[in-house]
């Protein structure tokens, strides 16, 4: 048994947000259990996050979602890779998310003689839902618009649903694809393809790279992205691996984007894409997210429900990101900038189709061009031509109907 205890101070956090505590795992180890306890009387002013490194590299992350983690020879707590017990030097990783002025007392206990069963969440699989008929939207030859969500979570971070439960929920809402983006881990990736086939939806591997200074989604089967590195370097690293980085909810209270841009972005943006429409953007007439998007040089617009729990209300597909795909290649369509965001899979939507803009089921809305020109939309299928750049559909009160690139 190894115990680390003490008091973190603001000076410790100023030195580094991430602190590593080494311990050894012997060849004969049956299992590892680590437990984090800290003074929770400070509420949101005192918060510690929990993670783990083993001799093979990054093992997993709980953040603030779990205070007890178990790793066995077979199985691991969701959020942690299931790859056995390699002997050697391991490290507890603590993130000093918030430390009050008077300090934050903590204790970490590591038991390397623990009896650990299977670490997976054993719940019955939900039935396969009845799928809605696909929505046929106008597109150019060789491309098809697919409906999805670019930001969801499972029990592998701070969500409440298993991968199967999330797949069933999203498929039942008529989505074609879903990016599963658990925080600072890739432990969910091995479970996505099978669950997607089971429920008839394309579950795609992502990671929400998460720090106190902002979050970003790394899209693609590109391995783990180290959130401890400067946020301004993430875009170039993700691009070099063939993926796409998107700044998440850039204007969202204490989760707003505050990392300085270093490289890999476009225009004034720190990343090629941005989650312009985030589910808690309740007042769609609030111009804050669009002001950020404009100042950032109009990165590729994406939408995300940031789904965690069914009772919160932001179900998968709220909003919906439409991607014009060739042969179902969602990432390729996003990298090419062929995206549009709308309130839901059945909501009015603005699409770029060749050299034209097409407003679908948006009668009475207003087409807004980059130079501020406004053109009324008349009819359920209205076509406009000759305008380049990102466009919007708005209502009379300037609330957003759809955002298109």
Number of C-alpha atoms within 10 A of each C-alpha: 12 12 13 13 13 12 14 21 17 17 11 15 16 9 9 12 17 16 14 14 14 14 18 16 20 14 10 10 18 17 22 21 20 22 16 21 14 18 15 14 9 13 10 11 13 20 19 22 19 24 26 21 19 20 15 12 10 21 23 28 29 25 23 16 15 18 17 16 23 22 28 22 19 15 19 27 26 26 28 26 21 21 14 14 20 15 15 13 14 21 19 21 20 20 22 23 19 22 22 15 12 10 18 23 16 16 14 20 17 21 18 20 15 17 15 18 15 15 18 16 13 8 10 9 12 13 11 16 16 12 16 11 7 12 13 9 14 16 16 12 9 9 18 20 25 24 25 32 29 28 29 25 27 24 21 31 27 20 20 16 20 22 24 23 20 30 30 24 20 25 26 18 21 23 28 23 26 29 25 30 29 31 28 28 30 28 22 24 21 12 14 21 14 14 20 22 12 14 24 20 23 22 25 20 23 32 30 27 26 21 22 16 14 20 24 28 30 27 26 21 15 19 17 18 20 15 18 14 9 13 25 18 19 28 27 20 19 22 20 12 12 15 20 25 28 29 26 29 25 24 21 15 8 11 16 16 21 16 16 13 17 15 16 20 23 16 13 16 23 27 29 26 27 26 27 28 29 24 23 16 17 9 9 19 16 13 13 15 19 18 13 17 22 15 13 19 14 22 26 24 25 31 29 29 25 26 27 23 17 14 7 8 13 18 23 32 34 25 28 29 34 32 28 28 21 14 11 17 14 27 18 19 21 23 17 13 19 22 26 28 35 26 21 23 25 14 15 19 26 28 28 24 18 11 12 14 20 24 27 19 18 25 15 15 25 22 24 17 16 13 10 9 9 15 13 16 22 15 14 14 14 16 17 14 12 7 13 14 10 18 22 23 27 23 16 10 8 14 15 23 22 27 26 24 20
